[in-house]
Amino acid sequence: MSQHIRACPFCGKTETYMLKPDCSRTDPKDVGTRAFPYMVCRQCHASVSGQNYDQSGKTAIEAWNTRPLEDDASSLIETLESTITTLYGERCSDTEPGCPICDAWGFVDRLKEDTVE
């Protein structure tokens, strides 16, 4: 089963590729060899490396998928949605200016628009 790979944190594209290490721990070291796996975006060429000699590339995928700020923002938005639902209930059927329920849900919608993925 393949591991989920998130979109590029810089350009948002989903096309990536992996460069796996081309040497092992026991090979003689050479300037032209790569000991780390790399995840690379095909669009903007952003890259991140994994751990030494990880032939599976799993550590590079984990590093690529690590987005602490986005994950924190998504978690906070979920908490905010839950709190608004507890306080006000679901969204209004009509959007009315000055309605606290509409304003609260509108704020959540704007946060979601500003949060990547």
C-alpha positions in Angstrom: 0.0 0.0 0.0 1.5 3.4 -1.0 1.7 6.2 1.5 -0.3 9.4 0.9 1.8 12.3 -0.4 0.5 15.8 0.2 0.6 18.6 -2.3 3.7 20.8 -2.5 3.7 23.4 0.4 5.0 26.1 -2.0 3.1 25.8 -5.3 0.2 23.4 -4.3 0.8 21.0 -7.1 0.5 17.3 -6.5 3.1 15.9 -9.0 6.2 14.8 -7.1 8.9 12.3 -7.5 11.4 10.6 -5.3 15.1 10.2 -5.7 16.2 7.2 -3.6 19.7 6.8 -2.3 22.1 5.4 -4.8 24.6 4.0 -2.3 24.4 1.9 0.8 26.0 2.3 4.3 28.8 -0.1 3.3 29.7 1.5 -0.1 32.8 3.6 -0.3 31.8 7.3 -0.1 32.0 9.3 -3.4 31.2 12.9 -4.0 28.7 11.9 -6.7 26.6 9.5 -4.6 23.4 10.3 -2.8 22.9 8.8 0.7 19.5 10.4 1.4 16.2 9.9 -0.3 14.6 13.1 -1.6 11.0 14.1 -2.4 10.9 16.7 -5.2 8.0 18.8 -6.6 7.9 18.5 -10.4 6.5 22.0 -10.8 8.7 24.3 -8.5 11.4 21.7 -7.7 11.1 22.2 -3.9 12.7 19.3 -2.2 13.2 17.7 1.2 15.4 14.8 2.3 14.8 11.8 4.4 17.3 10.0 6.6 20.6 8.4 5.6 20.4 5.2 3.5 16.6 4.9 3.7 16.1 2.8 0.5 12.3 2.7 1.0 12.0 6.5 0.9 9.5 6.5 3.8 11.5 9.1 5.8 11.5 11.5 2.8 7.7 11.1 2.4 7.2 11.7 6.2 9.4 14.8 5.9 7.5 16.0 2.8 4.1 15.5 4.5 5.2 17.4 7.7 3.3 20.7 7.9 3.0 21.7 11.5 1.5 25.2 10.8 -1.1 23.9 8.4 -2.0 20.9 10.7 -2.3 23.3 13.7 -4.5 25.7 11.7 -6.7 22.8 10.5 -7.1 21.5 14.0 -8.0 25.0 15.3 -10.6 25.4 12.5 -12.2 22.1 13.5 -12.3 23.2 17.1 -13.8 26.5 16.1 -16.5 24.8 14.0 -17.3 22.5 16.9 -17.6 25.4 19.3 -19.8 27.5 17.0 -22.1 24.5 16.4 -22.3 24.0 20.2 -23.1 27.7 20.8 -25.2 28.6 17.8 -26.2 25.4 16.1 -25.9 24.8 12.3 -25.6 27.5 9.7 -28.6 29.8 9.0 -30.6 29.1 5.9 -30.3 32.8 5.0 -27.2 35.0 5.4 -28.2 38.1 7.2 -25.8 41.0 7.9 -25.2 41.4 11.7 -26.4 37.9 12.5 -23.9 36.4 15.0 -24.4 32.9 13.6 -23.8 34.0 10.0 -20.8 36.1 11.1 -19.3 33.2 13.0 -19.7 30.8 10.1 -18.5 33.4 7.7 -15.3 33.8 9.8 -14.7 30.0 9.6 -15.2 30.1 5.8 -12.6 32.9 5.5 -10.2 30.9 7.6 -10.6 27.8 5.5 -10.0 29.9 2.3 -6.7 31.2 3.8 -5.5 27.8 4.9 -3.8 25.6 2.4 -5.0 22.0 2.2 
